[in-house]
Amino acid sequence: MSSKHRWFAAAFLGASLLLAQPASAQELPEWLQRLKVSGLAFGDIYAVAQHHDADIDGANGAWMRRIYLTFDEKLDDEFSFRLRFEAASPGDFESAATMT
């Protein structure tokens, strides 16, 4: 990259940062203000040094074991609800690559 292009890129980045303004917040509906959204994920990073199956021997990667997406809302002092989506993996090396 030439020095002219570097200077232009730096000037453009600097101007963008100086001119950037926060977006104005919109008023949320009351039910959406009470809604709590949370998530949780468990996973592994693995490396197989030795294995009796030649297809698995030396394999490495990342594996998502379980993923949760939860929506909680308190309707009033007596009632609340929770909606939870869950994805899970069997955790073996022989199953399909997609989570169920």
Buried (B, 14 or more C-beta within 10 A) or exposed (E): EEEEEEEEEEEEEEEEEEEEEEEEEEEEEEEEEBBEEEEEEEEEEEEEEEEEEEEEEEEEEEEEBBBBBBEBBEEEEEEEEEEEEEBEBEEEEEEEEEBE
